[in-house]
Amino acid sequence: MEYTFFIDKIRKLRKEAGYTQEDVSRKLNIQRQTYCNYENGTRMPPLEIIIALADLYKLSVDALVRDGTPVLSPEPPQLTSYQATTIQTFLTLSEEKQKEAGDFIRFKHQLCS
């Protein structure tokens, strides 16, 4: 698996924080050589180490391991002609009328549940 982004990121974060590999390995409670293997890409750290690294640098795990490429979301469902017309009509209502319509829809939904 290609994870050069992660390797570059942990190296950059360590240097920006002013840590040595020895410092980080101590903070993670692992051997320096083990951490060195993570930075040079010969080993991928286990999940608990990835979480600890994210905590150390005050990042989410997602921010630590992703390259900034957004996750693709599924395509929205296709609306029927009736649904599209109903939504268009709803959008032409005043804010007050939209609230009333929304309250009515929630009420009807609760009756059907």
Secondary structure, DSSP 4 states (H G I P E B T S, - for coil): ---HHHHHHHHHHHHHHT--HHHHHHHHTS-HHHHHHHHHTSSPPPHHHHHHHHHHTT--HHHHH--SPPPPPPPPPPPPHHHHHHHHHHHHS-HHHHHHHHHHHHHHHHHH-
